Amino acid sequence: MILRESPLLNIPPSGPPLLVSFGGSESPEFRRQSSEYPDAWKASGLRGDLLIQEGRHHFSAIDGLADPKSALCEALGDFISRCGEGHR
């Protein structure tokens, strides 16, 4: 069942660009899982990025969405721009 349900072990053959972001203050296991997924995504030939937000945690990682000058908003803007340009 784990093999069948694990996102890490079931990367699709094709998919949209992926942006994974998490807080740098997360637990080591959460950080590991959140880092391994985009690595596997990219290893499968898909486009993906990882943004680690230092000083943030599970509940504050989205706070940057309220500030257009935050690292999160800047990363999202850059990511969206690159997706629109069709970069691989």
Backbone torsions as a table, in degrees:
resi	resn	phi	psi	omega
1	MET	NA	-39.5	-179.8
2	ILE	-60.8	-45.6	179.5
3	LEU	-60.4	-38.3	-178.2
4	ARG	-71.8	-34.8	-172.4
5	GLU	-99.0	-11.0	-175.5
6	SER	-73.4	120.7	175.9
7	PRO	-60.5	-36.7	-178.7
8	LEU	-63.9	-33.7	-177.2
9	LEU	-95.1	4.5	-178.8
10	ASN	-134.2	50.1	177.4
11	ILE	-66.0	131.1	-178.3
12	PRO	-69.9	158.6	178.7
13	PRO	-70.0	-22.6	175.2
14	SER	-147.1	157.9	179.9
15	GLY	-179.2	169.6	179.8
16	PRO	-73.9	165.8	173.0
17	PRO	-57.5	149.2	-174.4
18	LEU	-124.5	134.5	171.7
19	LEU	-121.7	118.5	176.4
20	VAL	-109.3	130.9	178.7
21	SER	-134.5	142.3	175.4
22	PHE	-151.2	163.8	-179.8
23	GLY	-80.0	139.4	178.9
24	GLY	-65.8	-14.7	179.1
25	SER	-94.1	11.8	177.5
26	GLU	-69.8	166.1	176.9
27	SER	-66.3	155.5	178.8
28	PRO	-55.6	-38.8	-179.2
29	GLU	-68.3	-40.9	178.2
30	PHE	-64.7	-40.9	178.1
31	ARG	-62.3	-43.2	-179.7
32	ARG	-61.0	-50.0	-178.4
33	GLN	-62.3	-41.8	-177.8
34	SER	-70.2	-26.3	177.6
35	SER	-83.2	-36.7	-177.3
36	GLU	-68.4	-33.9	-176.7
37	TYR	-63.3	-52.1	178.3
38	PRO	-65.5	-28.2	175.7
39	ASP	-63.1	-45.3	178.9
40	ALA	-66.2	-38.6	178.8
41	TRP	-58.3	-49.6	-178.6
42	LYS	-69.8	-35.9	178.3
43	ALA	-62.9	-22.7	177.3
44	SER	-86.7	4.8	178.0
45	GLY	88.9	10.1	179.2
46	LEU	-96.0	158.8	-179.4
47	ARG	-85.7	134.5	178.6
48	GLY	-162.7	154.4	178.8
49	ASP	-132.6	158.4	176.8
50	LEU	-128.2	132.3	176.2
51	LEU	-125.5	116.6	174.5
52	ILE	-98.7	122.2	-179.1
53	GLN	-98.5	99.1	-178.6
54	GLU	-60.3	141.6	178.1
55	GLY	80.4	-1.4	179.8
56	ARG	-104.6	161.9	177.9
57	HIS	-136.8	-173.6	-173.1
58	HIS	-52.9	-36.1	-176.4
59	PHE	-94.8	-18.3	-178.3
60	SER	-105.2	-1.5	-176.3
61	ALA	-61.8	-25.0	-179.6
62	ILE	-92.9	-4.1	-177.8
63	ASP	-57.6	-30.7	-179.7
64	GLY	-62.9	-19.2	178.6
65	LEU	-63.9	-19.5	179.2
66	ALA	-83.8	-8.1	-177.5
67	ASP	-124.7	107.6	-177.5
68	PRO	-59.7	-17.6	-179.7
69	LYS	-97.3	4.9	-178.9
70	SER	-71.8	160.5	176.6
71	ALA	-59.7	-36.3	-179.5
72	LEU	-66.3	-47.9	179.5
73	CYS	-64.9	-40.1	178.0
74	GLU	-63.9	-41.9	178.4
75	ALA	-64.5	-41.8	178.4
76	LEU	-63.5	-44.2	178.7
77	GLY	-61.2	-44.1	178.3
78	ASP	-63.8	-44.6	-179.7
79	PHE	-60.2	-47.3	-179.9
80	ILE	-63.4	-41.4	178.6
81	SER	-61.3	-44.2	-180.0
82	ARG	-67.0	-35.2	178.0
83	CYS	-65.2	-40.3	179.8
84	GLY	-68.5	-25.2	179.5
85	GLU	-83.9	-8.9	178.3
86	GLY	76.3	21.7	178.5
87	HIS	-65.3	146.2	177.2
88	ARG	-110.5	NA	NA
